[in-house]
Amino acid sequence: MGAVFADCFSSSYAEARSKFLEAARAAGASLQSFRNAHRGPNGEELAADAAYLGDSRAPKLLVMISGTHGVESLCGSGIQRGWLSAREFDALPSSCAVLFIHCINPFGAAWRRRVNEDNVDLNRNFVDHGRPRFENPHYDELHDLLLPRGAEQPVHLQSDAGIGRFRRRYGESAFQIAILGQYSHANGLNFGGHRPVWSARVIDRLIDEHCRDRRHLATMDLHTGLGYFGHGLVGIANDPDSPGASLARAWYGPAMTTFAEAGEQAGYPDYSNFIDGLLMRAFIKRLPAVNVVAAGIEFGTFAIERVLAAEIGDLWLHNNPQAPPALAERVRREMLAVYYPATLDWQEMVWRRARQAIRQTLRGLAAL
């Protein structure tokens, strides 16, 4: 196992893509590539890649996704490559197939951003854009505090007086809701977009081509940044009382939560507004005739204050592209550090937990 997990992770998007494609070809997977119109920091091609393993008519499908939040893709890509390199597919039940979606947000992966080329958080973009958008008035007030005009460097989350007054006035729950997502400021934090972005259109195409004729489908959307260091928590986007949630509880046990329940427990009464835009929810909404367990796994890294500070720095850099090169590199380096601790202990913890969760998912699908 050590040789597998030590080699499957990468230090850049270009390396991750090369390793994934090599492993997918070696496994005999059928491949599709979707080129993004933008280029990486070294002029490299950007693309989302899909690899399919198993019978094309298998009634049950696992969809394993990396890079929804671009910079987090180095973890997800490592898990995908590790699963292929370890030949876990040799034990794939005949009734099940696996669709890998690799680096669905390649721009964010290459440029060390969570968001895409439009500054859109892909995990807020899967709403019905024809309906009135969710309003987040607390964010409207917070936006100018996060991006003060003329600031020569990012605000300091702990020492900034304006942000401190906001948190004391409204409370921590309101602050957390304010920064979860918004649809009013295109240059702001966790912007959900006003139309389906390129990555969302790729997801819709893959759903049409690979998912509609299944009886049962499970997702495993791979994320980092939230929770205890190296700990992997499975969360599902299904409604808590739905058949999909009941299946997930049986598959994953107590090491699982529903996003709706997690929001309620954290005191976020408006959390359901954010669940609707999740990528995982797209499979539920687009596939009403399919029994979907919309799951993801979040691997913890560092304290939430450090992670949020890195996001604010990244947002500042996006709005100040002429920043001094040394400062820009420091911001990008911190974004990578908080979402991808490139240490063997963290990587081994992630690999072991991901392998377990994937086995639980396939075992659950096979039993249906």
C-alpha positions as CSV (number, residue, x, y, z in Angstrom):
1,M,0.0,0.0,0.0
2,G,2.8,2.4,0.9
3,A,4.2,2.3,-2.6
4,V,0.8,3.0,-4.1
5,F,-0.2,6.0,-2.1
6,A,3.3,7.6,-2.0
7,D,3.4,7.7,-5.8
8,C,-0.2,8.5,-6.7
9,F,-0.3,12.1,-5.5
10,S,1.1,15.0,-7.5
11,S,2.4,18.5,-7.0
12,S,0.7,20.3,-10.0
13,Y,-2.3,20.0,-12.2
14,A,-0.2,19.0,-15.2
15,E,1.5,16.2,-13.3
16,A,-1.9,15.0,-11.9
17,R,-3.5,14.9,-15.3
18,S,-0.6,13.0,-16.8
19,K,-0.6,10.4,-14.0
20,F,-4.3,10.0,-14.1
21,L,-4.5,9.4,-17.9
22,E,-1.6,7.0,-17.7
23,A,-3.3,5.0,-15.0
24,A,-6.7,5.0,-16.8
25,R,-5.1,3.8,-20.0
26,A,-3.2,1.0,-18.2
27,A,-6.5,-0.1,-16.6
28,G,-8.2,-0.3,-20.0
29,A,-10.7,2.5,-19.3
30,S,-12.4,4.3,-22.1
31,L,-11.5,8.0,-22.1
32,Q,-13.0,11.3,-23.0
33,S,-11.4,14.8,-22.7
34,F,-13.1,18.1,-22.6
35,R,-10.8,21.0,-23.4
36,N,-11.2,24.3,-21.5
37,A,-10.7,27.5,-23.5
38,H,-8.1,28.8,-21.0
39,R,-4.5,27.8,-20.4
40,G,-2.6,27.1,-17.2
41,P,0.1,29.3,-15.7
42,N,2.8,27.7,-17.8
43,G,0.7,27.7,-21.0
44,E,-0.4,24.1,-20.5
45,E,-3.7,22.8,-21.9
46,L,-6.6,22.6,-19.4
47,A,-9.1,19.8,-19.7
48,A,-11.6,17.8,-17.7
49,D,-11.1,14.1,-18.4
50,A,-13.6,11.2,-18.0
51,A,-12.6,7.6,-17.7
52,Y,-15.1,4.7,-17.7
53,L,-14.6,1.2,-16.4
54,G,-17.0,-1.7,-16.5
55,D,-19.9,-2.9,-18.6
56,S,-21.5,0.0,-20.5
57,R,-24.9,-1.5,-19.7
58,A,-24.2,-2.1,-16.0
59,P,-27.4,-1.1,-14.0
60,K,-25.3,0.5,-11.2
61,L,-22.8,3.2,-11.5
62,L,-20.3,4.9,-9.2
63,V,-19.3,8.4,-10.3
64,M,-16.0,9.5,-8.7
65,I,-15.3,13.3,-9.1
66,S,-12.2,15.3,-8.4
67,G,-11.6,19.0,-8.6
68,T,-15.0,20.5,-8.1
69,H,-13.1,23.1,-6.1
70,G,-10.0,23.3,-8.3
71,V,-7.1,23.5,-5.9
72,E,-8.5,20.5,-4.0
73,S,-8.1,18.3,-7.1
74,L,-4.5,17.2,-6.2
75,C,-6.1,15.2,-3.3
76,G,-9.0,13.8,-5.4
77,S,-6.7,13.0,-8.4
78,G,-4.4,11.1,-6.1
79,I,-7.2,9.0,-4.8
80,Q,-8.5,8.3,-8.3
81,R,-5.0,7.3,-9.6
82,G,-4.4,5.3,-6.4
83,W,-7.6,3.3,-6.9
84,L,-6.6,2.6,-10.5
85,S,-3.0,1.8,-9.8
86,A,-3.9,-0.6,-6.9
87,R,-6.2,-2.4,-9.4
88,E,-9.2,-2.1,-7.0
89,F,-11.3,-2.5,-10.2
90,D,-10.3,-6.1,-10.3
91,A,-13.0,-6.7,-7.6
92,L,-15.6,-4.6,-9.3
93,P,-19.0,-6.4,-9.2
94,S,-20.3,-7.3,-12.7
95,S,-23.4,-5.3,-12.1
96,C,-21.4,-2.1,-11.3
97,A,-19.4,0.3,-13.4
98,V,-17.3,3.4,-12.4
99,L,-17.1,6.7,-14.1
100,F,-14.1,8.9,-13.1
101,I,-14.5,12.6,-13.7
102,H,-11.0,14.1,-13.3
103,C,-10.4,17.7,-12.5
104,I,-13.8,19.0,-13.5
105,N,-12.6,22.5,-12.7
106,P,-9.1,22.4,-14.4
107,F,-8.7,26.2,-14.3
108,G,-8.9,26.3,-10.6
109,A,-6.7,23.2,-10.3
110,A,-3.9,24.8,-12.4
111,W,-4.1,28.3,-10.9
112,R,-4.6,27.1,-7.3
113,R,-8.0,28.5,-6.9
114,R,-11.2,26.9,-5.6
115,V,-13.3,28.7,-8.2
116,N,-13.3,28.5,-11.9
117,E,-12.2,30.9,-14.8
118,D,-15.3,33.0,-14.1
119,N,-14.6,33.3,-10.3
120,V,-17.6,31.0,-9.9
121,D,-17.8,28.4,-7.1
122,L,-18.9,25.3,-9.1
123,N,-20.5,23.9,-6.0
124,R,-22.9,26.8,-6.0
125,N,-23.7,26.8,-9.7
126,F,-26.2,23.9,-10.1
127,V,-29.2,26.0,-9.2
128,D,-32.1,26.7,-11.6
129,H,-30.9,30.0,-13.1
130,G,-34.3,30.7,-14.5
131,R,-35.7,31.2,-11.0
132,P,-35.1,34.1,-8.5
133,R,-31.7,33.6,-6.9
134,F,-31.1,33.2,-3.2
135,E,-30.3,36.5,-1.6
136,N,-27.6,36.8,1.0
137,P,-27.9,40.3,2.5
138,H,-25.2,39.7,5.1
139,Y,-22.7,39.0,2.4
140,D,-23.7,42.3,0.7
141,E,-22.6,44.1,3.8
142,L,-19.5,42.0,4.3
143,H,-18.2,42.2,0.7
144,D,-16.7,45.7,1.0
145,L,-15.0,44.6,4.2
146,L,-13.4,41.7,2.5
147,L,-12.3,43.8,-0.5
148,P,-11.6,47.3,0.7
149,R,-10.7,49.7,-2.1
150,G,-7.1,50.5,-2.5
151,A,-5.9,47.8,-0.1
152,E,-2.3,46.8,-0.9
153,Q,-2.7,43.3,0.6
154,P,-5.5,41.0,1.8
155,V,-7.3,42.0,5.0
156,H,-6.3,40.1,8.1
157,L,-9.2,38.1,9.3
158,Q,-8.4,38.3,13.0
159,S,-7.2,41.9,13.3
160,D,-9.4,43.7,10.8
161,A,-11.7,46.0,12.8
162,G,-14.5,46.0,10.3
163,I,-14.8,42.2,10.1
164,G,-14.5,42.0,13.8
165,R,-17.5,44.5,14.3
166,F,-19.5,42.4,11.8
167,R,-18.9,39.2,13.7
168,R,-19.8,40.8,17.0
169,R,-22.9,42.5,15.7
170,Y,-24.5,39.6,13.9
171,G,-22.9,36.6,15.5
172,E,-20.8,33.7,14.2
173,S,-23.7,31.8,12.5
174,A,-24.6,34.9,10.4
175,F,-20.9,35.3,9.5
176,Q,-20.6,31.7,8.4
177,I,-23.8,32.0,6.3
178,A,-22.6,35.2,4.8
179,I,-19.4,33.5,3.4
180,L,-21.0,30.2,2.3
181,G,-22.2,31.5,-1.0
182,Q,-23.8,34.4,-2.8
183,Y,-25.1,35.4,-6.3
184,S,-24.9,39.2,-6.2
185,H,-21.1,40.0,-6.5
186,A,-19.3,38.4,-9.4
187,N,-16.0,39.5,-8.0
188,G,-16.8,38.2,-4.5
189,L,-16.3,35.3,-2.3
190,N,-18.1,32.0,-3.2
191,F,-20.0,33.5,-6.1
192,G,-22.5,31.0,-7.6
193,G,-22.8,32.5,-11.1
194,H,-25.7,33.7,-13.1
195,R,-25.7,30.9,-15.7
196,P,-24.3,27.3,-16.0
197,V,-20.5,27.6,-16.4
198,W,-18.3,25.4,-18.6
199,S,-17.7,22.7,-16.0
200,A,-21.4,22.5,-15.2
201,R,-22.2,22.0,-18.9
202,V,-19.6,19.2,-19.0
203,I,-21.3,17.5,-16.0
204,D,-24.6,17.7,-17.8
205,R,-23.2,16.1,-20.9
206,L,-21.6,13.3,-18.9
207,I,-24.9,12.7,-17.1
208,D,-26.7,12.5,-20.4
209,E,-24.2,10.1,-21.9
210,H,-23.5,7.8,-19.0
211,C,-26.1,8.0,-16.3
212,R,-29.7,8.1,-17.6
213,D,-30.1,4.4,-18.2
214,R,-29.0,3.2,-14.7
215,R,-31.2,1.9,-12.0
216,H,-28.9,2.9,-9.2
217,L,-26.2,5.6,-9.0
218,A,-23.8,6.8,-6.3
219,T,-21.5,9.8,-6.4
220,M,-18.2,10.3,-4.5
221,D,-17.2,13.9,-4.8
222,L,-13.7,14.4,-3.3
223,H,-13.0,17.5,-1.3
224,T,-10.5,18.9,1.2
225,G,-10.3,21.8,3.7
226,L,-13.0,21.2,6.3
227,G,-12.6,19.1,9.4
228,Y,-9.9,17.5,11.4
229,F,-6.5,16.9,9.8
230,G,-6.7,13.8,7.6
231,H,-10.2,12.9,8.8
232,G,-12.6,12.0,6.0
233,L,-16.3,12.7,6.7
234,V,-18.8,11.4,4.2
235,G,-21.7,13.9,3.6
236,I,-24.7,13.4,1.4
237,A,-26.8,16.0,-0.5
238,N,-30.0,13.8,-0.4
239,D,-32.9,15.0,1.7
240,P,-32.6,13.5,5.3
241,D,-35.8,11.5,5.0
242,S,-35.2,10.3,1.4
243,P,-34.6,6.7,0.3
244,G,-31.1,7.8,-0.7
245,A,-30.3,9.0,2.8
246,S,-31.5,5.7,4.3
247,L,-29.2,3.8,1.9
248,A,-26.3,6.0,2.8
249,R,-26.7,5.5,6.5
250,A,-26.6,1.8,6.0
251,W,-23.5,2.0,3.8
252,Y,-21.4,4.5,5.8
253,G,-22.7,4.2,9.3
254,P,-22.2,7.0,11.9
255,A,-19.2,8.4,10.0
256,M,-21.7,10.2,7.7
257,T,-23.9,13.3,7.8
258,T,-26.5,14.9,5.6
259,F,-25.7,18.5,4.7
260,A,-29.1,19.6,5.8
261,E,-28.7,18.1,9.2
262,A,-25.1,19.4,9.5
263,G,-26.4,22.9,8.7
264,E,-29.1,22.7,11.4
265,Q,-26.7,21.4,14.0
266,A,-24.3,24.3,13.3
267,G,-27.1,26.8,13.7
268,Y,-27.3,27.8,10.0
269,P,-31.1,28.2,9.3
270,D,-30.5,29.1,5.6
271,Y,-28.2,26.2,4.8
272,S,-30.7,24.5,2.5
273,N,-30.3,27.4,0.1
274,F,-26.7,26.4,-0.5
275,I,-27.4,22.7,-0.8
276,D,-29.4,23.3,-4.0
277,G,-26.4,24.5,-5.9
278,L,-24.1,21.5,-5.1
279,L,-22.7,19.5,-7.9
280,M,-23.9,16.3,-6.2
281,R,-27.5,17.6,-6.3
282,A,-27.3,17.8,-10.1
283,F,-27.4,14.0,-10.2
284,I,-30.6,13.9,-8.1
285,K,-32.3,16.7,-10.1
286,R,-31.3,15.5,-13.5
287,L,-32.1,11.8,-12.9
288,P,-35.5,11.6,-11.3
289,A,-36.0,8.0,-12.5
290,V,-32.7,6.8,-11.0
291,N,-32.1,5.9,-7.3
292,V,-29.2,8.3,-6.5
293,V,-27.1,8.4,-3.4
294,A,-25.4,11.8,-3.8
295,A,-22.3,11.5,-1.5
296,G,-19.1,13.3,-1.2
297,I,-16.2,13.1,1.3
298,E,-14.4,16.0,2.9
299,F,-10.8,15.5,4.2
300,G,-9.8,17.9,6.9
301,T,-6.6,20.0,6.8
302,F,-6.1,23.0,9.1
303,A,-8.1,25.3,11.3
304,I,-11.1,26.9,9.6
305,E,-9.7,30.4,10.3
306,R,-6.5,29.7,8.4
307,V,-8.4,28.1,5.5
308,L,-10.8,31.1,5.3
309,A,-7.9,33.6,5.5
310,A,-6.3,31.8,2.5
311,E,-9.6,32.1,0.5
312,I,-9.8,35.9,1.3
313,G,-6.2,36.3,0.1
314,D,-7.0,34.4,-3.1
315,L,-10.0,36.7,-3.6
316,W,-7.9,39.8,-3.1
317,L,-5.4,38.5,-5.6
318,H,-8.1,37.9,-8.2
319,N,-9.2,41.5,-7.8
320,N,-5.6,42.8,-7.8
321,P,-3.9,41.0,-10.6
322,Q,-1.0,43.5,-10.7
323,A,0.0,42.5,-7.2
324,P,3.8,42.2,-6.6
325,P,4.9,38.7,-7.9
326,A,6.4,37.7,-4.5
327,L,3.1,38.5,-2.7
328,A,1.0,36.8,-5.4
329,E,3.1,33.6,-5.1
330,R,2.8,33.7,-1.3
331,V,-1.0,33.9,-1.7
332,R,-1.1,31.0,-4.1
333,R,1.3,28.9,-2.1
334,E,-0.9,29.3,1.0
335,M,-4.0,28.3,-1.0
336,L,-2.2,25.1,-2.0
337,A,-1.0,24.5,1.5
338,V,-4.3,24.7,3.3
339,Y,-6.2,22.5,0.7
340,Y,-3.4,20.0,0.0
341,P,-1.0,19.3,2.9
342,A,1.7,17.5,0.8
343,T,2.9,15.3,3.7
344,L,3.0,11.5,3.8
345,D,1.0,11.2,7.0
346,W,-1.9,13.2,5.6
347,Q,-1.7,11.5,2.2
348,E,-1.7,8.0,3.9
349,M,-4.7,9.0,6.1
350,V,-6.6,10.3,3.0
351,W,-5.8,7.2,0.9
352,R,-6.8,4.7,3.6
353,R,-10.1,6.5,4.3
354,A,-11.0,7.1,0.6
355,R,-10.3,3.4,-0.2
356,Q,-12.6,2.4,2.6
357,A,-15.4,4.8,1.5
358,I,-15.2,3.6,-2.1
359,R,-15.4,0.0,-1.0
360,Q,-18.4,0.8,1.2
361,T,-20.1,2.5,-1.8
362,L,-19.5,-0.3,-4.3
363,R,-20.5,-3.0,-1.7
364,G,-23.7,-1.0,-1.1
365,L,-24.5,-0.7,-4.8
366,A,-23.8,-4.3,-5.5
367,A,-26.3,-5.4,-2.8
368,L,-29.2,-3.5,-4.4
